[in-house]
Amino acid sequence: MRVLLGCVPGLGAVLALLLCVNGVERAVDARPPAGTTRHGLVAHHAARPLIVPRAVWAAGTGEANSAARTPPPPHYDDKVVAVFVHHTDSPNDYDCADTPRIIRYLAAGQTGARDWDDIGYNFLVDRCGTIYEGRAGGVDRAVTGAHTQGFNHRTAGIAAIGTFTAGVPVPRAMTDAIAALAAWKLGLTGIDPRTTVRLTSSNSLSRYTAGTVAKLPALAGHGDGYMTTCPGAALRARLPEIREVAARLQGRT
């Protein structure tokens, strides 16, 4: 979906992205230090990056934004074991201070023309590396999204704002933010971003017939689960690097 944007004032300076790792050593006594399991194994968690709350972009005025201001009750899964990376297929040459306005346009398109109940992505990342909460329900929780048909359960959708087809530069700040977000979100359930997981398709319009158990990357591109070129050839080519960065942020070697 392509969004036409006007040149409009932004909402202030872009927030700084905090990237850090919560590293721990193997336990050697009866009381494991913080960040380890009872068996003394390292718990591979990553620090939660700075996430701009939904209220920042959902506060706009106009009838088209009513769904964003008053979303329906969310649905939840028991946990998140994979993330799917998307691009929004919208312009790349935006001012990052205008990101909240861009997200409002994206949300209006999905809840309007597509008649979805809320924006489909759980998170959105702009070219400056700022992470925004997307779908309502709480960033710490396993909110069921509407981002990858057939594989919305037990997954989170991360949308890179822009269009990243072959030859288009993907900003380093954006890929670093995606890695930090994936490291944290997958770390909540101990998932290595470099591994594969088993997910059950819920919709035969995906790449897999409903009921099929598919083996997919824990940090996947939209096209791994659905017949699409999303997240674009340029961003897809960066996924191996993003997986490695995310694993390091979890303290893995």
Buried (B, 14 or more C-beta within 10 A) or exposed (E): EEBEBEEEEBBEEBBEBEBEBBBBEEBEEEEBEEBBEEEBEBBBBBBBBBBBEBEBBBEBEEEBBEBBEEBEEBBEBEEBBBBBBBBBBBBBEBBBBBBBBBBBBBBBBBBEEEEBBBBBBBBBBBBBBBBBBBBBBEBEBBBBBBBBBBBBBBBBBBBBBBBBBEEBEBBEBBBBBBBBBBBBBBBBBBBBBBBBBEBBBBBEEBBBEEEBEBEBBBBBBBBBBBEBBBBBBBBBEBBEBBBBBBBBBBBBE
